[in-house]
Every structure is written in C-alpha cells, then in structure tokens.
Amino acid sequence: MSTTVYSQLNKEQMIHKATELLGQVKEAEASVTQETTNFIQTETSRVLLDGRGTDTSVYFDVSGSMGHYDSRPWNIQHAIVEGIVPTAAEYDSDGIDLIAIMEESPMEEGRKSKVKDLKVAMEFVNKFRQNLRGTTPTRQLFKKDVRAHVAACIKDPNNTKRLNIVIVTDGEPSDTHNDSMTKTTEWATLELSSAGGAPKNTWASRTSSSPSSSHHGLLPYVGGPQPAGERATRQSSAT
C-alpha cells in the first residue's frame, strides 16, 4: 500500500493528485450506479413477467437530503429511474405513473400518469432537481395507492392489473405516525383474501457494501416485507 505525504507536494502536484482522486471517485460511482441499474432492470423484468399485465408506479425522492450539498444521491436516483422506466413501460400498456415523494402538494405537481416515453419521464423527474425540499412522507403515498388498488380489485377483479410499486429514496419515511408499508401490505393481502381473491406478493432482496451507495442510503433493497428499517430502493408487486 502506498502513502502520499501531501505536505511534501507542491501546488501543481496537489492539483494533479486531487484530480486523480476525483476521477477514481467518479469511476467507482459510475460502476455502482450501472450495477444498481442493471440489477433493477433484471428484477423488474422478473417481477413483470405475467400475462395479465402490470400497473407500475415509480416513487422518487425530492426531499432536501437528495442533493442540497451533494449531488450523488440525486445522480444515483436519476440513473435508477432512467433504467427502470423503459422496462416497466414495456409491461404497462397504459404507461407508468411517476410520483414524487413530497409533502402536501397539488396532485398535478407531484404525479404524472400514463407515461410511456423515457424522455417525457425524465423531464418530469428533472423538474424537481432545483427545488429539492422537505421530508419523505412515503408511507401515506404507499397506503393511498395500495388502498385504491385493493378497492379496484374487489370492484372489478377481472379487469384489474397487478400493481408494481418501485420506491427510490435515500432515507426512512418521515411520516412514522402512518402505518408502516409492511402493515399496509398485510392489510391489502387480508382484504383481497377476504374478498375471495388469491393475492400474491413477490419479493427479492439485495444489499450493497459499496461505501458510495451505503453512505447515501440508496441501497437497492427490492421488495419486502421490510426488515427493521424502511430505507432503500424498494419494489413491491401485489395482485
């Protein structure tokens, strides 16, 4: 292992060393991002391989922690969403829904429905980049969408597609007064079973030891029921 004594470097040498280190960080970050994107694409394809079709919602984090002082959390999230959209849209003929995890806001501001085009999807996501703020009320968004899906399934089971929810965030839900996503999923399973359905939840999980991703909380955890925390990138598919 080599050691550099920075106090012995002149200005030009220090600039060169700093540039070299920055390049290594960017290279490692790109590798982690690509690895995560590939994994998400693979898992999304696996989950969506079902003849009945799938309604996909992608939640993405626009809270203040995503990029006020460090752009890496946002950049990683951007790459993940960019990787998910084409695969998910392929299995969702109506187009996917993009939903910003944000505090109370007009529906038209935080949600874009029936998106089929990657360019349109990323334009919607990018509009939040310069206005990251607030916290992450993930639980209430999840509960609202799952409850609406359960109601639709019970009302018209033959014409309701499977629901696939992908959640990308760098932290725990801030609305801890609401039911956990595990509890909401359990409620949905019970409701559908009671109505004569045969609900099925599919889950997969993966952790990353990368300092870059773990530092920012963007660990690609896909599925559930959740472990002790609710931090990560999550994908839930429920019938």
GURODO-212816 format. One record per residue: y, x, z of N, C-alpha, C in turn; residue in three letters. Coordinates in Angstrom, 3 decimals, decimal comma. Each point is the difference from the previous one (the first is absolute). Last residue first. Layout:
<domars>
      n_yy      n_xx      n_zz     ca_yy     ca_xx     ca_zz      c_yy      c_xx      c_zz  resn
         Y         X         Z         Y         X         Z         Y         X         Z   ALA
...
</domars>
This chain:
<domars>
      n_yy      n_xx      n_zz     ca_yy     ca_xx     ca_zz      c_yy      c_xx      c_zz  resn
    -8,607   -50,820    -6,252    -0,236    -1,191    -0,804     0,397    -1,235     0,805   THR
     1,805     5,357     0,194    -0,676    -1,111     0,668    -0,153    -1,174    -0,943   ALA
     1,576     5,545     0,721    -0,426    -0,950    -1,025    -0,804    -1,093     0,661   SER
     3,707     4,299     1,140    -0,867    -1,050     0,519    -0,342    -0,948    -1,122   SER
     2,231     5,210     1,161    -0,365    -0,948    -1,057    -0,986    -0,988     0,580   GLN
     3,966     4,030     1,630    -1,126    -0,885     0,225    -0,246    -0,880    -1,205   ARG
     2,476     4,684     2,263    -0,038    -0,757    -1,237    -1,232    -0,868     0,088   THR
     2,413     1,483     4,614    -0,670     0,525    -1,179     0,245    -0,795    -1,253   ALA
    -0,029    -0,989     5,655     0,741     0,898    -0,861    -0,855     0,376    -1,193   ARG
    -0,798    -2,736     4,070     0,084    -0,682    -1,278     0,803     0,851    -0,973   GLU
    -3,392     1,034     4,617     1,342    -0,183    -0,526    -0,020    -0,767    -1,292   GLY
    -4,160     0,675     2,211     0,957    -0,294     1,057     1,412    -0,237    -0,519   ALA
    -3,340    -0,700    -3,797    -0,290     0,700     1,248     1,136    -0,288     0,972   PRO
    -1,133    -3,629    -3,829     0,699     1,228     0,326    -0,548     0,668     1,247   GLN
    -3,046    -2,966    -3,428     1,044    -0,201     0,978     0,597     1,320     0,481   PRO
    -0,109     0,490    -4,349     0,042    -0,387     1,387    -1,347    -0,582     0,396   GLY
     3,072     2,651    -4,423    -0,841    -1,052     0,531     0,157    -0,268     1,477   GLY
     1,201     4,602    -2,213    -0,142    -1,160    -0,862    -0,912    -1,004     0,678   VAL
     3,323     4,574     0,916    -1,050    -0,817     0,618    -0,075    -1,287    -0,800   TYR
     2,579     4,760    -0,595    -0,589    -1,066    -0,804    -1,179    -0,677     0,680   PRO
     4,597     2,289     2,063    -1,417     0,292    -0,120    -0,666    -1,137    -0,758   LEU
     4,868     1,386     1,301    -0,520    -0,646    -1,195    -1,452     0,378    -0,215   LEU
     3,151     1,602     3,501    -0,699    -1,233     0,289    -0,565    -0,701    -1,212   GLY
     2,406     4,366     0,599     0,811    -1,154    -0,361    -0,731    -1,315     0,183   HIS
    -2,050     4,178     0,974     1,301     0,112     0,647     0,831    -1,247    -0,264   HIS
    -4,164     0,599    -2,139    -0,144    -0,463     1,372     1,341     0,040     0,723   SER
    -0,298     1,591    -4,495    -0,141    -1,450     0,096    -0,062    -0,474     1,443   SER
     0,421     4,682    -0,813     1,085    -0,705    -0,675    -0,114    -1,493     0,199   SER
    -3,383     2,954     1,577     1,183    -0,014     0,857     1,124    -0,805    -0,632   PRO
    -5,256    -0,964    -0,948     1,150     0,702    -0,561     1,199    -0,063     0,936   SER
    -4,539    -1,974     0,237     0,375     1,037     0,957     1,220     0,764    -0,487   SER
    -2,078    -5,271    -0,714     0,444     1,233    -0,639     0,416     0,996     1,064   SER
    -3,461    -4,697    -0,731     1,081     0,657     0,713     0,345     1,293    -0,710   THR
    -2,470    -5,154    -1,030     0,073     1,430    -0,279     1,144     0,567     0,815   ARG
    -3,206    -4,923    -1,155     0,963     0,797     0,750    -0,087     1,466    -0,364   SER
    -1,122    -5,663    -1,423    -0,392     1,398    -0,158     1,018     0,820     0,758   ALA
    -1,805    -5,584    -0,754     0,831     1,038     0,582    -0,540     1,385    -0,364   TRP
    -0,147    -5,847    -0,857    -0,540     1,301    -0,389     0,956     1,080     0,459   THR
    -1,401    -5,455     1,194     1,014     1,045     0,058    -0,646     1,311    -0,406   ASN
    -0,961    -5,599    -0,633    -0,537     1,362     0,020     1,164     0,972     0,021   LYS
    -1,485    -5,733     0,667     0,962     1,100    -0,098    -0,665     1,358     0,107   PRO
    -1,353    -5,013    -1,163    -0,794     1,182     0,352     0,902     1,215    -0,132   ALA
     0,817    -5,691     1,055     0,038     1,131    -0,925    -0,901     1,122     0,461   GLY
     1,136    -4,330     2,201    -1,168     0,012    -0,874    -0,021     1,124    -1,003   GLY
     3,149    -0,949     3,675     0,251    -0,913    -1,118    -1,152    -0,004    -0,999   ALA
     0,033     2,892     3,772    -0,002    -1,362     0,530     0,180    -1,033    -1,103   SER
     0,358     4,589    -1,058    -1,389    -0,331     0,346    -0,108    -1,441     0,476   SER
     4,264     1,733    -0,822    -0,721    -0,195    -1,261    -1,459    -0,374     0,251   LEU
     2,696     1,044     3,736     0,498    -1,208    -0,661    -0,778    -0,295    -1,277   GLU
    -0,909     4,034     2,335    -0,478    -1,163     0,747     0,413    -1,299    -0,688   LEU
     1,635     4,052    -1,767    -1,451    -0,076    -0,191    -0,578    -1,236     0,678   THR
     4,549     1,004     0,691    -0,234    -0,457    -1,371    -1,492    -0,183    -0,266   ALA
     1,320     1,887     4,136     0,357    -1,423    -0,064    -0,317    -0,567    -1,381   TRP
    -0,490     4,600     0,589    -1,072    -0,717     0,695     0,258    -1,505    -0,031   GLU
     3,345     2,780    -1,696    -1,167     0,014    -0,887    -1,164    -0,759     0,624   THR
     3,860     0,618     2,590     0,284    -0,924    -1,102    -1,184    -0,095    -0,948   THR
    -0,209     3,145     3,483    -0,121    -1,357     0,527     0,241    -1,033    -1,100   LYS
     0,649     4,514    -1,099    -1,414    -0,239     0,287    -0,205    -1,438     0,469   THR
     4,339     1,574    -0,570    -0,604    -0,322    -1,289    -1,501    -0,237     0,149   MET
     3,161    -1,103     4,171    -0,382     1,188    -0,758    -0,635    -0,431    -1,316   SER
     3,657    -3,139     2,430    -1,424     0,320     0,012    -0,272     1,255    -0,820   ASP
     4,872    -0,296     2,075    -0,822    -0,820    -0,892    -1,464     0,419     0,089   ASN
     3,400     2,336     2,319    -0,135    -1,316     0,638    -0,831    -0,947    -0,865   HIS
     1,350     4,458    -1,341    -1,221    -0,024     0,810    -0,188    -1,321     0,748   THR
     2,837     2,154    -4,038    -0,045    -1,346     0,585    -1,280    -0,202     0,812   ASP
     0,986     3,978    -2,545     1,003    -0,091     1,065    -0,067    -1,339     0,723   SER
    -3,972     3,106    -2,562     0,833    -1,198    -0,120     0,981    -0,063     1,168   PRO
    -1,594     4,880    -1,349    -0,554    -1,200     0,613     0,896    -1,201    -0,302   GLU
     0,324     4,077    -3,519    -0,009    -0,197     1,444    -0,627    -1,295     0,455   GLY
     0,965     1,644    -4,569    -0,069     1,274     0,716    -0,044    -0,204     1,507   ASP
    -1,841    -3,005    -4,595     1,037     0,151     1,021    -0,138     1,346     0,690   THR
    -2,240    -3,828    -3,795     0,382     1,409     0,044     1,152     0,138     0,987   VAL
    -4,153    -3,719    -1,537     1,174     0,265     0,834     0,254     1,501     0,071   ILE
    -2,747    -4,168    -2,959     0,118     1,446     0,175     1,291     0,255     0,763   VAL
    -3,608    -4,362    -1,113     1,284     0,453     0,537    -0,045     1,506     0,217   ILE
    -2,639    -4,366    -2,676    -0,075     1,438     0,253     1,383     0,461     0,450   ASN
    -3,118    -4,869    -0,787     1,267     0,634     0,359    -0,231     1,462     0,348   LEU
    -2,648    -3,845    -3,387    -0,069     0,849     1,183     1,358     0,655     0,241   ARG
     0,046    -4,687    -2,568    -0,563     1,341    -0,176    -0,047     0,745     1,337   LYS
    -0,209    -5,403    -1,376     0,750     0,988     0,774    -0,680     1,352    -0,114   THR
    -1,503    -4,430    -1,659     1,053     0,572    -0,844     0,884     0,983     0,749   ASN
    -3,689    -2,454     1,981    -0,536     0,401    -1,309     1,028     0,677    -0,895   ASN
     0,992    -1,884     4,451    -0,820     1,222     0,046    -0,484     0,485    -1,362   PRO
     3,909    -3,049     2,155    -0,591     0,050    -1,343    -0,851     1,265    -0,133   ASP
     1,859    -1,344     4,287     0,453    -1,108    -0,840    -0,709    -0,029    -1,351   LYS
    -0,768     3,562     3,059    -0,555    -1,236     0,548     0,358    -1,196    -0,889   ILE
     1,802     4,228    -1,100    -1,463     0,024    -0,139    -0,626    -1,308     0,462   CYS
     4,634     0,699     0,646    -0,303    -0,219    -1,418    -1,504    -0,057    -0,233   ALA
     1,538     1,078     4,311     0,320    -1,398    -0,297    -0,347    -0,337    -1,448   ALA
    -0,402     4,474     1,343    -1,048    -0,813     0,619     0,226    -1,478    -0,317   VAL
     3,315     3,029    -1,342    -1,208     0,148    -0,810    -1,137    -0,862     0,547   HIS
     4,032     0,263     2,400     0,223    -0,744    -1,245    -1,246     0,046    -0,880   ALA
    -0,035     2,566     3,924    -0,050    -1,427     0,321     0,193    -0,858    -1,256   ARG
     0,478     4,665    -0,416    -1,402    -0,351     0,250    -0,132    -1,491     0,304   VAL
     4,345     1,794    -0,548    -0,734    -0,015    -1,264    -1,458    -0,416     0,187   ASP
     2,785     0,453     3,865     0,526    -1,044    -0,879    -0,817    -0,112    -1,281   LYS
    -0,964     3,510     3,044    -0,417    -1,301     0,526     0,441    -1,127    -0,923   LYS
     1,446     4,384    -0,995    -1,441    -0,122    -0,195    -0,482    -1,389     0,419   PHE
     4,461     1,097     0,878    -0,214    -0,125    -1,440    -1,477    -0,254    -0,300   LEU
     1,225     0,917     4,439     0,422    -1,345    -0,384    -0,172    -0,236    -1,498   GLN
    -1,040     4,321     1,829    -0,917    -1,045     0,462     0,405    -1,394    -0,473   ARG
     2,713     3,983    -0,795    -1,160    -0,163    -0,883    -0,880    -1,178     0,397   THR
     4,890     2,005     0,864    -0,668    -1,203     0,516    -1,217    -0,369    -0,843   PRO
     3,268     4,411     0,821    -1,128    -0,421    -0,849    -0,737    -1,201     0,601   THR
     5,511     2,004     0,141    -1,335     0,275     0,527    -1,078    -0,562    -0,929   THR
     5,372     1,734    -1,207    -0,745    -0,933     0,835    -1,397     0,460     0,381   GLY
     2,227     1,813    -4,591     0,584    -0,347     1,300    -0,974    -0,870     0,800   ARG
     1,431     2,577    -5,122    -1,094    -0,072     0,972     0,581    -0,264     1,381   LEU
     1,920     0,358    -4,774     0,392    -0,916     1,069    -1,140    -0,203     0,996   ASN
    -0,138     2,523    -4,193     1,273     0,416     0,581     0,455    -0,899     1,146   GLN
    -4,158    -0,873    -2,356     0,016     1,418     0,383     1,283     0,405     0,704   ARG
    -1,532    -4,332    -2,077     0,142     0,117     1,448     0,243     1,443     0,451   PHE
    -0,873    -1,308    -4,548     1,309    -0,548     0,371     0,250     0,093     1,507   LYS
    -4,176     1,270    -2,231     1,046     1,019     0,075     1,356    -0,540     0,427   ASN
    -3,822    -2,900    -0,759    -0,215     0,863     1,160     1,180     0,956     0,181   VAL
     0,016    -2,689    -3,847     0,187    -0,817     1,200    -0,146     0,849     1,253   PHE
    -0,899     2,033    -4,069     1,436    -0,288     0,069     0,302    -0,829     1,242   GLU
    -4,477     0,859    -1,065     0,647     1,151     0,622     1,517    -0,164     0,063   MET
    -2,609    -3,419    -2,094    -0,412     0,170     1,395     0,774     1,122     0,674   ALA
     0,532    -0,707    -4,627     0,665    -1,065     0,763    -0,305     0,154     1,490   VAL
    -2,264     2,883    -2,897     1,428     0,326     0,015     0,779    -1,020     0,822   LYS
    -4,636    -0,739    -0,790     0,249     1,079     0,966     1,483     0,326     0,106   LEU
    -2,043    -4,904    -1,292     0,466     1,226    -0,646     0,360     1,059     1,041   ASP
    -1,379    -4,499     1,064    -1,086     0,560    -0,806     0,351     1,366    -0,574   LYS
     1,390    -3,930     4,138     0,400     1,200    -0,740    -1,206     0,576    -0,736   VAL
     1,034    -4,085     3,173    -0,604    -0,043    -1,343     0,465     1,155    -0,894   LYS
     3,160    -0,648     4,196    -1,324    -0,551    -0,283    -0,394     0,118    -1,465   SER
     3,270     2,228     4,183    -0,003    -0,227    -1,445    -1,418    -0,395    -0,393   LYS
     3,434     0,555     4,746    -1,279    -0,303    -0,637     0,192    -0,196    -1,501   ARG
     3,567     0,759     3,354    -1,110     0,823     0,467    -1,326    -0,222    -0,682   GLY
     4,198    -2,350    -1,099     0,363     1,402     0,187    -1,214     0,864     0,315   GLU
    -0,164    -4,787    -0,485     0,154     0,643    -1,299     0,357     1,478     0,126   GLU
    -0,427    -2,784     3,895    -1,288     0,249    -0,642     0,160     0,764    -1,305   MET
     3,562     0,651     3,944    -0,316    -1,040    -0,981    -1,283     0,359    -0,735   PRO
     0,215     1,979     4,802     0,815     0,139    -1,208    -0,319    -1,157    -0,928   SER
    -1,438     2,660     5,072     0,344    -1,268    -0,646     0,959     0,206    -1,166   GLU
    -2,484     4,397     0,983     0,401    -1,043     0,921     0,469    -1,225    -0,787   GLU
    -3,673     3,184    -2,276     1,376     0,102     0,482     0,304    -1,143     0,952   MET
    -3,598     2,160    -3,760    -0,138    -0,232     1,439     1,383     0,207     0,604   ILE
    -1,158    -1,582    -5,140     0,595     1,030     0,845    -0,194    -0,375     1,463   ALA
    -2,900    -1,307    -4,568     0,689    -0,530     1,172     0,510     1,148     0,863   ILE
    -2,329    -1,723    -5,092     0,532     1,160     0,710     0,880    -0,508     1,129   LEU
    -4,278    -2,057    -3,253     1,213    -0,247     0,779     0,392     1,285     0,721   ASP
    -2,866    -0,845    -4,927    -0,042     0,262     1,439     1,329    -0,350     0,659   ILE
    -2,511    -2,285    -4,492     0,955     1,026     0,400     0,000     0,151     1,508   GLY
    -2,934    -2,828    -2,692     1,306    -0,616     0,236     1,084     1,035     0,279   ASP
    -4,608     1,204    -0,602     0,559    -0,470    -1,270     1,372    -0,643     0,158   SER
    -2,874     3,740     2,617     0,791    -1,159     0,411     0,743    -0,516    -1,219   ASP
    -2,680     3,942    -0,129    -0,906    -1,003     0,554     0,732    -1,266     0,460   TYR
     2,331     3,759    -1,845    -1,097    -0,197    -0,948    -0,927    -1,126     0,457   GLU
     3,547     1,624     2,733     0,456    -0,958    -1,009    -1,098    -0,315    -1,009   ALA
    -0,734     3,364     3,301     0,004    -1,339     0,581     0,380    -1,053    -1,031   ALA
     0,173     4,541    -1,308    -1,379    -0,398     0,289    -0,059    -1,426     0,525   THR
     4,269     1,982    -0,800    -0,735    -0,239    -1,250    -1,428    -0,493     0,232   PRO
     2,738     1,025     3,963     0,447    -1,127    -0,832    -0,812    -0,204    -1,280   VAL
    -0,504     3,755     3,280    -0,695    -1,255     0,268     0,301    -1,057    -1,054   ILE
     2,141     4,332     0,040    -1,408     0,117    -0,351    -0,761    -1,303     0,150   GLY
     4,549     0,334     1,264    -0,067     0,223    -1,448    -1,449     0,098    -0,469   GLU
     0,865    -0,223     4,601     0,254    -1,299    -0,632    -0,123     0,115    -1,513   VAL
    -0,362     4,005     2,389    -1,129    -0,877     0,305     0,171    -1,353    -0,686   ILE
     3,512     3,141    -0,273    -1,145     0,417    -0,818    -1,206    -0,907     0,227   ALA
     3,831    -0,695     2,655     0,322    -0,300    -1,397    -1,192     0,323    -0,896   HIS
    -0,194     1,258     4,554    -0,182    -1,440    -0,179     0,214    -0,390    -1,461   GLN
     0,932     4,405     1,119    -1,441    -0,235     0,072    -0,294    -1,487    -0,218   ILE
     4,498     1,267     0,248    -0,609     0,533    -1,221    -1,507    -0,246    -0,033   ASN
     2,484    -1,167     3,904     0,287    -0,896    -1,122    -0,689     0,480    -1,272   TRP
    -0,354     2,741     3,829    -0,710    -1,270     0,193     0,219    -0,962    -1,165   PRO
     2,386     4,217    -0,136    -1,438     0,048    -0,268    -0,743    -1,315     0,267   ARG
     4,845     1,369     0,622    -0,395    -0,866    -1,118    -1,507    -0,073    -0,205   SER
     3,439     0,699     4,352    -1,050     0,721    -0,710    -0,531    -0,924    -1,086   ASP
     3,455    -1,457     2,843     0,148     1,429     0,242    -1,009     0,851    -0,760   TYR
     0,226    -4,814    -0,601     1,364     0,341     0,376     0,201     1,510     0,099   HIS
    -4,107    -2,829    -1,189     0,669     0,991    -0,835     1,416     0,364     0,354   GLY
    -3,436    -3,059     2,200    -0,651     0,384    -1,248     0,754     1,043    -0,815   MET
     1,190    -2,398     4,268    -0,770     1,243     0,156    -0,573     0,523    -1,310   SER
     2,479    -4,252     0,488     0,822     1,197     0,036    -0,766     1,302     0,049   GLY
    -2,338    -4,268    -2,311     0,685     0,235     1,270     0,732     1,336    -0,030   SER
    -2,926    -2,474    -3,287     1,391     0,342    -0,322     0,804     0,205     1,279   VAL
    -5,503    -0,409    -2,105     0,890     0,215     1,139     1,407     0,386    -0,456   ASP
    -4,031    -3,201    -2,420     0,496     1,376     0,073     1,141     0,083     1,008   PHE
    -4,485    -3,287    -1,914     1,106     0,121     0,942     0,447     1,460    -0,004   TYR
    -2,800    -3,252    -3,595     0,237     1,367     0,462     1,223    -0,014     0,905   VAL
    -3,969    -3,667    -2,054     1,336     0,198     0,549     0,100     1,435     0,495   SER
    -3,431    -3,193    -3,496     0,332     1,220     0,733     1,453     0,001     0,448   THR
    -4,396    -3,306    -1,725     1,447    -0,008     0,189     0,343     1,203     0,871   ASP
    -4,462    -0,870    -3,362     0,598     0,378     1,271     1,509    -0,163    -0,044   THR
    -5,245    -1,463    -2,583     1,400     0,394    -0,069     0,582     0,233     1,383   GLY
    -4,633    -1,111    -1,329     0,883    -1,123     0,311     1,469     0,355    -0,109   ARG
    -3,861     3,066    -0,616     0,283    -0,866    -1,133     0,983    -1,122     0,269   GLY
    -0,205     5,055     2,139    -0,529    -1,319     0,333     0,423    -0,968    -1,089   ASP
     1,277     4,975     1,710    -1,061    -0,311    -0,958    -0,695    -1,305     0,395   LEU
     3,584     2,330     2,492     0,372    -1,068    -0,922    -1,085    -0,379    -0,996   LEU
    -0,351     3,575     3,340     0,233    -1,265     0,694     0,206    -1,150    -0,980   VAL
    -0,461     4,406    -1,700    -1,243    -0,411     0,653     0,158    -1,375     0,645   ARG
     3,796     2,048    -1,900    -0,941    -0,430    -1,038    -1,285    -0,535     0,622   SER
     3,134     1,895     2,900     0,509    -1,258    -0,539    -0,945    -0,546    -1,058   THR
    -0,887     4,244     1,802    -0,320    -1,060     0,946     0,468    -1,359    -0,512   GLU
     1,081     3,798    -2,578    -1,453    -0,180     0,037    -0,382    -1,161     0,904   THR
     4,526     1,296    -0,167    -0,406    -0,609    -1,264    -1,499    -0,298    -0,006   GLN
     1,752     2,344     3,674     0,431    -1,392     0,016    -0,430    -0,709    -1,274   ILE
    -0,781     4,626     0,263    -0,852    -0,728     0,940     0,335    -1,491     0,003   PHE
     2,711     2,906    -2,515    -1,326    -0,129    -0,613    -0,935    -0,816     0,879   ASN
     4,246     1,062     1,731     0,100    -0,961    -1,100    -1,354    -0,234    -0,646   THR
     0,322     3,352     3,289     0,125    -1,328     0,584     0,033    -1,073    -1,076   THR
     0,032     4,457    -1,378    -1,289    -0,298     0,618     0,008    -1,416     0,575   GLU
     4,002     1,697    -1,699    -0,922    -0,310    -1,080    -1,365    -0,384     0,549   GLN
     3,264     1,410     3,085     0,401    -1,258    -0,622    -0,973    -0,408    -1,086   THR
    -0,569     4,200     2,045    -0,338    -1,077     0,927     0,308    -1,354    -0,628   VAL
     1,290     3,794    -2,411    -1,454    -0,075     0,060    -0,444    -1,155     0,883   SER
     4,555     1,048    -0,253    -0,443    -0,602    -1,259    -1,508    -0,194     0,003   ALA
     1,917     2,306     3,610     0,353    -1,420     0,048    -0,485    -0,720    -1,248   GLU
    -0,471     4,659     0,203    -0,930    -0,646     0,929     0,252    -1,501     0,057   ALA
     2,964     2,585    -2,547    -1,325     0,025    -0,629    -1,024    -0,718     0,874   GLU
     4,340     0,634     1,687     0,001    -1,010    -1,064    -1,357    -0,088    -0,678   LYS
     0,610     3,376     3,233     0,050    -1,317     0,634    -0,076    -1,100    -1,052   VAL
     0,325     4,429    -1,498    -1,317    -0,243     0,588    -0,073    -1,378     0,651   GLN
     4,130     1,483    -1,688    -0,927    -0,275    -1,094    -1,392    -0,315     0,515   GLY
     3,253     1,420     3,025     0,296    -1,358    -0,439    -0,945    -0,420    -1,119   LEU
    -0,182     4,444     1,502    -0,564    -0,913     0,992     0,215    -1,458    -0,398   LEU
     1,983     3,333    -2,691    -1,457     0,097    -0,090    -0,673    -0,983     0,953   GLU
     4,652     0,497     0,190    -0,380    -0,695    -1,235    -1,511    -0,034    -0,156   THR
     1,752     2,508     3,530     0,198    -1,426     0,257    -0,414    -0,832    -1,207   ALA
    -0,021     4,683    -0,405    -1,081    -0,441     0,875     0,095    -1,501     0,263   LYS
     3,452     2,027    -2,467    -1,240     0,018    -0,777    -1,163    -0,536     0,834   HIS
     4,093     0,591     2,134     0,096    -1,121    -0,939    -1,279    -0,108    -0,813   ILE
     0,384     3,688     2,830    -0,170    -1,217     0,790     0,052    -1,239    -0,893   MET
     0,878     4,197    -1,915    -1,412    -0,102     0,350    -0,286    -1,280     0,792   GLN
     4,471     1,056    -1,060    -0,735    -0,361    -1,211    -1,491    -0,180     0,287   GLU
     2,807     1,518     3,543     0,311    -1,371    -0,389    -0,819    -0,452    -1,207   LYS
    -2,297     3,800     2,833     1,397    -0,197    -0,362     0,189    -1,426    -0,507   ASN
    -3,745     1,620     3,729     0,262    -0,339    -1,395     1,499    -0,088    -0,258   LEU
    -2,246     0,733     4,305     0,051     1,232    -0,788     0,285    -0,269    -1,479   GLN
    -0,608    -3,433     3,341     1,201     0,748     0,379     0,159     1,278    -0,815   SER
    -3,862    -2,878    -0,343     1,160    -0,476    -0,748     1,270     0,782     0,322   TYR
    -5,292     1,088    -0,094     1,050     0,152     1,001     1,320    -0,330    -0,690   VAL
    -5,325    -1,438    -1,069     1,288     0,420    -0,533     1,009     0,068     1,132   THR
    -5,707     0,328    -0,634     1,134    -0,493     0,780     1,285     0,546    -0,586   THR
    -5,626    -1,035    -1,441     1,207     0,805    -0,082     1,116    -0,649     0,803   SER
    -5,695     0,098     0,144     1,183    -0,849     0,000     1,232     0,884     0,000   MET
</domars>
